[in-house]
Amino acid sequence: MIAEPENKATFYQYRLLKKKAIARSVIYSYLCLPVMMLFFNLLAFSWTGLFFFLLAGPITLWIHYVIARTILLLVRTSYAKRWRWNLRMPWFGYVPDQHFSYRMFVRVHLNMSWIGLCIITVCLLWSPVSFTMSLLFWHLWMLGPRFYVIIILARGRKDGLIKLNEQDVSYYLQ
């Protein structure tokens, strides 16, 4: 194989501005919240609460996916290729898997939160209360770690790049 000349190679140089570690104890505590909500649903709504709680989780994931994917495709198609499904905590759901613009991250998640709340409000009119409460819980629970990222990086520069790692959040400047 022939090596490329040095003048044709692409080099990315990122400068780390901030790195915020997420302790395992915080993740484990965060994982206890769905269990507590499940017990609340069982006590308040009996077995139908269990059914609606388990149904609301995947529906909320789907709503988040549709909203995020739509926003990414409307803005620029190259952004959509940088997002993947993640089933690990704390970044559960459809999140960026590469370095991603902080501004676009904020835009996607703020729109996802408001549009999701509007959809849940519409569901309130025709759905049982336990289902609507479960949708609201899952919606806020999945967005919680992402809003944490937005809050800890709100004071800094807005033109940086975010990298969501398994145990931390890194904020880079290109």
Residue frames as a rotation matrix with the C-alpha (Angstrom) as fourth column:
MET 1
0.580 0.814 0.000 0.00
0.814 -0.580 0.000 0.00
0.000 0.000 -1.000 0.00
ILE 2
-0.318 -0.680 0.660 1.29
0.665 -0.657 -0.356 3.42
0.676 0.326 0.661 -0.92
ALA 3
-0.200 0.175 -0.964 1.40
0.878 -0.405 -0.256 6.01
-0.436 -0.897 -0.073 1.83
GLU 4
0.699 0.502 0.510 -0.18
0.665 -0.719 -0.203 9.38
0.265 0.481 -0.836 1.18
PRO 5
-0.365 -0.821 0.440 2.09
0.528 -0.571 -0.628 12.38
0.767 0.003 0.642 1.10
GLU 6
-0.577 0.059 -0.815 2.02
0.793 -0.199 -0.576 14.52
-0.196 -0.978 0.068 4.22
ASN 7
-0.951 0.187 -0.245 0.50
-0.212 -0.974 0.079 17.50
-0.224 0.127 0.966 2.46
LYS 8
-0.478 0.822 -0.311 -2.67
-0.380 0.125 0.917 15.52
0.792 0.556 0.252 1.61
ALA 9
-0.541 0.261 -0.800 -3.32
0.696 0.673 -0.251 14.13
0.473 -0.692 -0.545 5.07
THR 10
0.206 0.689 0.694 -6.05
-0.116 -0.687 0.717 15.63
0.972 -0.229 -0.062 7.20
PHE 11
-0.683 -0.437 -0.585 -5.18
0.558 0.205 -0.805 16.53
0.471 -0.876 0.104 10.76
TYR 12
0.451 0.824 0.344 -7.74
0.199 -0.468 0.861 17.54
0.870 -0.320 -0.375 13.32
GLN 13
-0.706 -0.669 -0.234 -6.41
0.429 -0.140 -0.892 19.49
0.564 -0.730 0.386 16.24
TYR 14
0.462 0.870 0.173 -8.83
0.217 -0.299 0.929 19.96
0.860 -0.392 -0.327 19.08
ARG 15
-0.713 -0.619 0.331 -8.00
-0.150 -0.326 -0.933 21.78
0.685 -0.715 0.139 22.29
LEU 16
-0.133 0.653 -0.746 -9.73
0.805 0.510 0.304 20.44
0.579 -0.560 -0.593 25.38
LEU 17
-0.345 0.098 0.933 -11.50
-0.286 -0.958 -0.005 23.29
0.894 -0.269 0.359 27.17
LYS 18
-0.205 0.378 0.903 -13.46
-0.977 -0.018 -0.215 21.36
-0.064 -0.926 0.373 29.78
LYS 19
-0.462 0.097 -0.882 -13.90
-0.143 0.973 0.181 17.78
0.875 0.209 -0.436 30.87
LYS 20
-0.172 0.520 0.837 -16.60
-0.980 -0.177 -0.091 16.85
0.101 -0.836 0.540 33.34
ALA 21
-0.889 -0.176 -0.423 -16.50
-0.140 0.983 -0.116 13.36
0.437 -0.044 -0.899 34.80
ILE 22
0.167 0.966 0.196 -19.72
-0.805 0.019 0.593 11.63
0.569 -0.257 0.781 35.78
ALA 23
-0.640 -0.456 0.618 -19.39
-0.759 0.501 -0.417 9.47
-0.120 -0.736 -0.666 38.88
ARG 24
-0.755 0.324 -0.570 -20.72
0.030 0.886 0.464 5.93
0.655 0.333 -0.678 38.85
SER 25
-0.758 0.490 -0.431 -22.69
0.562 0.154 -0.813 6.64
-0.332 -0.858 -0.392 42.00
VAL 26
-0.518 0.576 -0.632 -24.60
-0.527 -0.797 -0.295 9.36
-0.674 0.180 0.717 40.14
ILE 27
-0.584 0.272 -0.765 -25.37
-0.681 0.347 0.644 6.95
0.441 0.897 -0.017 37.31
TYR 28
-0.795 0.281 -0.538 -26.57
0.418 0.896 -0.149 4.27
0.440 -0.344 -0.830 39.74
SER 29
-0.673 0.574 -0.467 -28.73
0.238 -0.429 -0.871 6.80
-0.700 -0.698 0.152 41.55
TYR 30
-0.513 0.452 -0.729 -30.14
-0.793 -0.576 0.201 7.93
-0.329 0.681 0.654 38.24
LEU 31
-0.705 0.212 -0.677 -30.98
-0.276 0.797 0.538 4.31
0.653 0.566 -0.503 37.38
CYS 32
-0.854 0.398 -0.337 -33.01
0.500 0.445 -0.743 4.05
-0.145 -0.802 -0.579 40.61
LEU 33
-0.722 0.585 -0.369 -35.47
-0.493 -0.810 -0.318 6.72
-0.485 -0.048 0.873 39.47
PRO 34
-0.408 0.628 -0.662 -37.36
-0.690 0.262 0.674 4.47
0.597 0.732 0.327 36.99
VAL 35
-0.627 0.163 -0.762 -37.72
0.437 0.883 -0.171 1.81
0.645 -0.440 -0.625 39.69
MET 36
-0.849 0.311 -0.427 -39.16
0.275 -0.430 -0.860 4.38
-0.451 -0.848 0.279 42.08
MET 37
-0.583 0.653 -0.484 -41.56
-0.791 -0.592 0.154 5.65
-0.186 0.473 0.861 39.40
LEU 38
-0.520 0.368 -0.770 -42.61
-0.246 0.799 0.549 2.09
0.818 0.475 -0.325 38.63
PHE 39
-0.739 0.234 -0.632 -43.48
0.655 0.466 -0.594 1.51
0.156 -0.853 -0.498 42.29
PHE 40
-0.772 0.477 -0.419 -45.41
-0.216 -0.818 -0.534 4.77
-0.597 -0.322 0.735 42.34
ASN 41
-0.509 0.582 -0.634 -47.38
-0.798 -0.045 0.601 3.69
0.322 0.812 0.488 39.25
LEU 42
-0.592 0.272 -0.759 -48.13
0.231 0.959 0.163 0.31
0.772 -0.079 -0.631 40.82
LEU 43
-0.776 0.282 -0.564 -49.37
0.573 -0.057 -0.818 1.93
-0.263 -0.958 -0.117 44.02
ALA 44
-0.656 0.500 -0.565 -51.39
-0.368 -0.866 -0.340 4.66
-0.659 -0.015 0.752 42.35
PHE 45
-0.070 0.618 -0.783 -52.81
-0.993 -0.119 -0.005 2.83
-0.097 0.777 0.622 39.32
SER 46
0.495 0.182 0.850 -52.42
-0.350 0.937 0.004 -0.91
-0.795 -0.300 0.527 40.08
TRP 47
-0.023 -0.565 0.825 -51.37
0.493 0.711 0.501 -3.24
-0.870 0.418 0.262 37.24
THR 48
0.754 0.291 0.589 -52.40
0.657 -0.325 -0.680 -0.88
-0.006 0.900 -0.436 34.47
GLY 49
0.845 -0.504 -0.177 -49.72
-0.434 -0.841 0.324 1.50
-0.312 -0.197 -0.930 35.73
LEU 50
0.005 -0.852 0.523 -47.10
-0.068 0.522 0.850 -1.21
-0.998 -0.039 -0.055 35.13
PHE 51
0.201 0.153 0.968 -48.33
0.867 0.432 -0.249 -1.80
-0.456 0.889 -0.046 31.58
PHE 52
0.933 0.219 0.287 -48.44
0.335 -0.821 -0.463 1.91
0.134 0.528 -0.839 30.70
PHE 53
0.627 -0.771 -0.113 -45.04
-0.453 -0.479 0.752 2.53
-0.634 -0.421 -0.649 32.30
LEU 54
-0.169 -0.702 0.692 -43.42
0.245 0.650 0.719 -0.20
-0.955 0.291 0.062 30.22
LEU 55
0.352 0.387 0.852 -45.22
0.914 0.054 -0.402 0.98
-0.202 0.920 -0.335 27.08
ALA 56
0.977 0.117 -0.179 -44.29
0.099 -0.990 -0.103 4.64
-0.189 0.083 -0.978 27.54
GLY 57
0.249 -0.966 -0.072 -40.50
-0.045 -0.086 0.995 3.99
-0.968 -0.244 -0.064 27.54
PRO 58
-0.450 -0.441 0.776 -40.17
0.707 0.355 0.612 2.78
-0.546 0.824 0.151 23.94
ILE 59
0.496 0.682 0.538 -42.75
0.864 -0.453 -0.222 5.30
0.092 0.574 -0.813 22.74
THR 60
0.857 -0.240 -0.456 -40.73
-0.028 -0.905 0.424 8.12
-0.515 -0.350 -0.783 24.28
LEU 61
-0.194 -0.957 0.216 -37.55
0.186 0.180 0.966 6.78
-0.963 0.227 0.143 22.65
TRP 62
-0.199 0.202 0.959 -39.33
0.964 0.216 0.154 6.75
-0.176 0.955 -0.238 19.31
ILE 63
0.847 0.531 0.033 -40.64
0.531 -0.840 -0.109 10.31
-0.030 0.110 -0.993 19.79
HIS 64
0.497 -0.749 -0.438 -37.13
-0.151 -0.572 0.806 11.53
-0.854 -0.334 -0.398 20.64
TYR 65
-0.392 -0.660 0.641 -35.69
0.508 0.426 0.749 9.75
-0.767 0.619 0.168 17.62
VAL 66
0.183 0.544 0.818 -38.25
0.983 -0.126 -0.137 11.21
0.029 0.829 -0.558 15.21
ILE 67
0.955 0.188 -0.230 -37.83
0.218 -0.970 0.112 14.75
-0.202 -0.157 -0.967 16.53
ALA 68
0.247 -0.943 -0.222 -34.01
-0.154 -0.264 0.952 14.64
-0.957 -0.201 -0.210 16.59
ARG 69
-0.376 -0.388 0.841 -33.75
0.684 0.496 0.535 12.99
-0.625 0.776 0.078 13.19
THR 70
0.513 0.645 0.566 -36.16
0.857 -0.422 -0.296 15.50
0.048 0.637 -0.770 11.65
ILE 71
0.888 -0.221 -0.403 -34.26
-0.077 -0.936 0.343 18.48
-0.453 -0.273 -0.849 13.06
LEU 72
-0.058 -0.990 0.126 -30.92
-0.017 0.127 0.992 17.05
-0.998 0.056 -0.024 11.93
LEU 73
-0.265 0.003 0.964 -32.19
0.889 0.389 0.243 16.36
-0.374 0.921 -0.105 8.42
LEU 74
0.782 0.587 0.209 -33.76
0.623 -0.734 -0.270 19.82
-0.005 0.341 -0.940 8.13
VAL 75
0.706 -0.574 -0.416 -30.55
-0.257 -0.754 0.605 21.52
-0.660 -0.320 -0.679 9.19
ARG 76
0.034 -0.753 -0.657 -27.96
-0.999 -0.002 -0.049 19.45
0.035 0.658 -0.753 7.38
THR 77
0.831 0.361 -0.423 -27.86
-0.401 0.916 -0.007 15.83
0.385 0.175 0.906 6.26
SER 78
-0.036 -0.922 -0.386 -24.23
-0.105 0.387 -0.916 15.33
0.994 0.008 -0.110 7.36
TYR 79
-0.431 -0.078 0.899 -25.24
-0.868 -0.234 -0.437 15.83
0.245 -0.969 0.033 10.99
ALA 80
0.591 0.782 0.196 -27.60
-0.806 0.571 0.154 12.86
0.008 -0.249 0.968 10.92
LYS 81
0.564 -0.438 -0.701 -24.71
-0.069 0.820 -0.568 10.50
0.823 0.368 0.432 10.13
ARG 82
-0.500 -0.824 0.266 -22.98
-0.295 -0.126 -0.947 11.44
0.814 -0.552 -0.180 13.39
TRP 83
-0.184 0.530 0.828 -25.82
-0.981 -0.053 -0.185 10.27
-0.054 -0.846 0.530 15.64
ARG 84
-0.548 -0.019 -0.836 -26.32
-0.197 0.975 0.107 6.68
0.813 0.223 -0.537 16.80
TRP 85
0.681 0.732 0.005 -28.40
-0.283 0.258 0.924 4.68
0.675 -0.631 0.383 19.24
ASN 86
-0.573 -0.814 0.097 -26.72
-0.383 0.161 -0.910 4.27
0.725 -0.558 -0.404 22.60
LEU 87
0.482 0.772 -0.415 -28.02
-0.013 0.479 0.878 1.85
0.876 -0.417 0.241 25.21
ARG 88
-0.229 -0.628 -0.744 -25.50
0.850 0.243 -0.467 2.73
0.474 -0.739 0.479 27.92
MET 89
0.832 0.489 -0.263 -26.08
0.550 -0.664 0.506 5.11
0.073 -0.566 -0.821 30.76
PRO 90
-0.361 0.726 -0.586 -26.06
0.325 -0.491 -0.808 8.05
-0.874 -0.482 -0.059 31.09
TRP 91
-0.604 0.073 -0.794 -26.42
-0.655 -0.614 0.442 8.66
-0.455 0.786 0.418 27.34
PHE 92
-0.565 0.495 0.660 -29.39
0.435 0.859 -0.272 6.40
-0.701 0.133 -0.700 26.76
GLY 93
0.527 0.839 -0.136 -31.16
0.229 -0.294 -0.928 6.97
-0.818 0.458 -0.347 23.45
TYR 94
0.573 -0.232 0.786 -30.29
0.802 -0.039 -0.596 8.69
0.169 0.972 0.164 20.19
VAL 95
0.750 -0.410 -0.519 -27.15
0.034 -0.760 0.649 10.78
-0.660 -0.505 -0.556 20.79
PRO 96
0.718 -0.576 -0.390 -24.10
-0.623 -0.283 -0.729 12.01
0.310 0.767 -0.562 18.86
ASP 97
0.904 -0.419 0.081 -21.30
0.342 0.826 0.448 9.46
-0.255 -0.377 0.890 18.76
GLN 98
0.024 -0.903 0.428 -18.58
0.918 -0.150 -0.368 11.77
0.397 0.402 0.825 17.43
HIS 99
-0.762 -0.262 -0.593 -17.47
0.457 -0.866 -0.205 15.32
-0.460 -0.427 0.779 18.10
PHE 100
-0.065 0.860 0.506 -20.56
0.946 -0.109 0.307 17.42
0.319 0.498 -0.807 17.62
SER 101
-0.572 -0.135 0.809 -21.28
0.148 -0.987 -0.060 21.13
0.807 0.086 0.585 17.57
TYR 102
-0.853 0.232 -0.468 -22.43
0.470 -0.051 -0.881 22.49
-0.228 -0.971 -0.065 20.94
ARG 103
-0.700 0.610 -0.372 -24.88
-0.611 -0.781 -0.132 24.89
-0.371 0.135 0.919 19.30
MET 104
-0.343 0.576 -0.742 -26.51
-0.632 0.442 0.636 22.11
0.694 0.687 0.213 17.30
PHE 105
-0.716 0.045 -0.697 -26.61
0.450 0.793 -0.411 19.88
0.534 -0.608 -0.588 20.39
VAL 106
-0.840 0.411 -0.355 -28.47
0.106 -0.517 -0.849 22.59
-0.533 -0.751 0.390 22.30
ARG 107
-0.563 0.635 -0.529 -30.78
-0.824 -0.476 0.306 23.29
-0.057 0.609 0.791 19.38
VAL 108
-0.466 0.361 -0.808 -31.74
-0.220 0.837 0.501 19.64
0.857 0.412 -0.311 18.93
HIS 109
-0.681 0.143 -0.718 -32.36
0.635 0.604 -0.482 19.00
0.365 -0.784 -0.503 22.61
LEU 110
-0.828 0.454 -0.330 -34.28
-0.130 -0.727 -0.674 22.17
-0.546 -0.515 0.661 23.35
ASN 111
-0.406 0.694 -0.594 -36.54
-0.880 -0.122 0.459 21.49
0.246 0.709 0.660 20.37
MET 112
-0.530 0.174 -0.830 -36.82
0.067 0.984 0.163 17.87
0.846 0.031 -0.533 21.44
SER 113
-0.884 0.187 -0.429 -37.89
0.451 0.099 -0.887 18.90
-0.124 -0.977 -0.172 24.92
TRP 114
-0.643 0.669 -0.372 -40.56
-0.494 -0.734 -0.466 21.40
-0.585 -0.116 0.803 23.83
ILE 115
-0.327 0.536 -0.778 -41.98
-0.819 0.250 0.516 19.34
0.471 0.806 0.357 20.97
GLY 116
-0.692 0.024 -0.722 -41.99
0.230 0.955 -0.189 16.26
0.685 -0.296 -0.666 23.22
LEU 117
-0.873 0.391 -0.292 -43.87
0.215 -0.230 -0.949 18.17
-0.438 -0.891 0.116 25.93
CYS 118
-0.462 0.733 -0.500 -46.41
-0.852 -0.524 0.020 19.33
-0.247 0.435 0.866 23.33
ILE 119
-0.395 0.283 -0.874 -46.95
-0.429 0.784 0.447 15.74
0.812 0.552 -0.188 22.18
ILE 120
-0.826 0.062 -0.560 -47.37
0.478 0.602 -0.639 14.58
0.297 -0.796 -0.528 25.78
THR 121
-0.784 0.570 -0.245 -49.86
-0.270 -0.669 -0.693 17.40
-0.559 -0.477 0.678 26.41
VAL 122
-0.298 0.681 -0.669 -51.91
-0.911 0.006 0.412 16.29
0.285 0.732 0.619 23.42
CYS 123
-0.537 0.055 -0.842 -51.79
0.045 0.998 0.036 12.70
0.843 -0.019 -0.538 24.74
LEU 124
-0.987 0.153 -0.047 -53.16
0.031 -0.106 -0.994 13.98
-0.157 -0.982 0.100 28.03
LEU 125
-0.446 0.869 -0.214 -56.48
-0.881 -0.468 -0.066 14.67
-0.158 0.159 0.975 26.34
TRP 126
0.356 0.637 -0.683 -57.09
-0.805 0.580 0.121 11.10
0.474 0.507 0.720 25.11
SER 127
-0.197 -0.542 -0.817 -54.83
-0.029 0.836 -0.548 8.84
0.980 -0.084 -0.181 27.19
PRO 128
0.716 0.374 -0.590 -55.11
0.528 0.262 0.808 7.54
0.457 -0.890 -0.011 30.74
VAL 129
0.859 -0.352 0.372 -53.37
-0.484 -0.797 0.362 9.61
0.169 -0.490 -0.855 33.40
SER 130
0.595 -0.668 0.446 -50.91
-0.036 0.532 0.846 6.82
-0.803 -0.520 0.292 34.22
PHE 131
0.429 -0.424 0.798 -49.77
0.889 0.354 -0.290 6.65
-0.159 0.834 0.529 30.60
THR 132
0.722 -0.113 0.682 -49.35
0.204 -0.908 -0.367 10.42
0.661 0.404 -0.632 30.34
MET 133
0.820 -0.447 0.359 -47.41
-0.531 -0.358 0.768 10.55
-0.215 -0.820 -0.530 33.62
SER 134
0.487 -0.654 0.578 -45.18
0.402 0.756 0.516 7.71
-0.775 -0.019 0.632 32.39
LEU 135
0.531 -0.266 0.804 -44.54
0.786 -0.200 -0.585 9.52
0.316 0.943 0.103 29.11
LEU 136
0.817 -0.191 0.544 -43.63
-0.263 -0.963 0.057 12.67
0.513 -0.190 -0.837 31.00
PHE 137
0.739 -0.565 0.366 -41.34
-0.284 0.232 0.930 10.77
-0.610 -0.792 0.011 33.36
TRP 138
0.402 -0.604 0.689 -39.48
0.742 0.655 0.142 8.97
-0.537 0.454 0.711 30.55
HIS 139
0.667 -0.109 0.737 -39.22
0.523 -0.637 -0.567 12.18
0.531 0.764 -0.368 28.55
LEU 140
0.791 -0.354 0.498 -37.63
-0.539 -0.789 0.295 14.11
0.288 -0.502 -0.815 31.42
TRP 141
0.690 -0.533 0.489 -35.54
-0.105 0.595 0.797 11.14
-0.716 -0.601 0.355 32.54
MET 142
0.463 -0.514 0.721 -33.97
0.857 0.467 -0.218 10.66
-0.225 0.719 0.657 29.11
LEU 143
0.552 -0.224 0.803 -33.32
0.356 -0.808 -0.470 14.38
0.754 0.545 -0.366 28.66
GLY 144
0.990 -0.091 -0.104 -31.88
0.067 -0.343 0.937 14.87
-0.121 -0.935 -0.334 32.16
PRO 145
0.262 -0.964 0.034 -28.23
0.642 0.201 0.740 13.99
-0.720 -0.172 0.672 31.39
ARG 146
-0.099 -0.270 0.958 -28.33
0.950 -0.312 0.010 16.04
0.296 0.911 0.288 28.19
PHE 147
0.734 0.384 0.561 -29.63
0.200 -0.911 0.361 19.09
0.649 -0.153 -0.745 30.00
TYR 148
0.785 -0.557 -0.272 -26.88
0.322 -0.008 0.947 18.55
-0.529 -0.831 0.173 32.54
VAL 149
-0.132 -0.845 0.519 -24.37
0.949 0.043 0.311 18.88
-0.285 0.534 0.796 29.69
ILE 150
0.163 0.270 0.949 -26.08
0.648 -0.754 0.103 22.03
0.744 0.598 -0.298 28.43
ILE 151
0.962 0.267 0.061 -26.05
0.122 -0.617 0.778 23.58
0.245 -0.741 -0.626 31.92
ILE 152
0.547 -0.807 -0.222 -22.41
0.472 0.078 0.878 22.82
-0.691 -0.585 0.423 32.74
LEU 153
-0.399 -0.728 0.558 -21.26
0.878 -0.129 0.460 24.21
-0.263 0.673 0.691 29.38
ALA 154
0.552 0.764 0.333 -23.60
0.828 -0.550 -0.112 27.21
0.098 0.338 -0.936 29.28
ARG 155
0.773 -0.254 -0.581 -21.08
0.095 -0.860 0.502 29.73
-0.627 -0.443 -0.641 30.61
GLY 156
-0.195 -0.965 0.177 -18.30
0.316 0.109 0.942 28.84
-0.928 0.240 0.283 28.21
ARG 157
-0.689 -0.144 -0.711 -17.77
-0.578 -0.482 0.658 29.48
-0.437 0.864 0.248 24.54
LYS 158
0.276 0.922 0.271 -20.58
-0.405 0.367 -0.837 28.44
-0.872 0.122 0.475 22.25
ASP 159
0.548 -0.092 -0.831 -18.49
-0.834 0.017 -0.551 27.52
0.065 0.996 -0.067 19.20
GLY 160
-0.456 -0.787 0.415 -16.97
-0.834 0.541 0.110 24.35
-0.312 -0.296 -0.903 20.62
LEU 161
-0.087 0.330 -0.940 -17.48
-0.564 0.761 0.320 20.66
0.821 0.558 0.121 20.03
ILE 162
0.223 0.273 0.936 -18.94
-0.937 0.324 0.129 18.12
-0.267 -0.906 0.328 22.45
LYS 163
-0.356 -0.260 -0.898 -17.83
-0.450 0.890 -0.079 14.53
0.819 0.376 -0.433 22.81
LEU 164
0.457 0.591 0.665 -20.01
-0.885 0.226 0.407 12.30
0.090 -0.775 0.626 24.98
ASN 165
-0.523 -0.670 -0.527 -17.86
-0.503 0.741 -0.444 9.56
0.689 0.033 -0.724 26.44
GLU 166
-0.022 0.564 -0.825 -19.01
0.354 0.777 0.521 6.73
0.935 -0.281 -0.217 28.65
GLN 167
0.134 0.011 -0.991 -17.88
0.987 0.090 0.134 8.32
0.090 -0.996 0.001 31.93
ASP 168
-0.344 -0.283 -0.895 -17.44
0.468 -0.878 0.098 11.98
-0.814 -0.385 0.434 31.04
VAL 169
0.802 0.494 0.335 -18.30
0.569 -0.459 -0.683 14.89
-0.184 0.738 -0.649 28.79
SER 170
-0.308 -0.938 -0.160 -15.50
0.736 -0.342 0.585 16.61
-0.603 0.062 0.795 26.89
TYR 171
0.839 0.521 -0.158 -15.74
0.344 -0.732 -0.587 20.08
-0.421 0.438 -0.794 25.39
TYR 172
-0.137 -0.936 0.324 -13.24
0.831 0.069 0.552 20.96
-0.539 0.345 0.768 22.69
LEU 173
0.567 0.177 -0.805 -12.35
-0.264 -0.886 -0.381 23.98
-0.780 0.428 -0.455 20.62
GLN 174
0.626 -0.289 0.724 -11.27
0.718 0.577 -0.389 23.38
-0.305 0.764 0.569 17.05
